[in-house]
């Protein structure tokens, strides 16, 4: 239900550290000149249940379907 994330490589960020992020508002953007890294945690545990789509959007992986 809730998680925290660490983002590296963005050129512009729309939130401050510790802000609550909304599902319908981008976190930030990149000009495409550097690699972007996203790491997400739930209760301090690394999440590995998401992937990038063809449109470069994060999507949750259905763990039951694997």
Secondary structure, 3 states (H helix, E strand, C coil): CCCEEEEECCCEECCCCCCCCCCCCCCEECCCCCCCEEEEEECCEECCCEEECCCCCEEECCHHHC
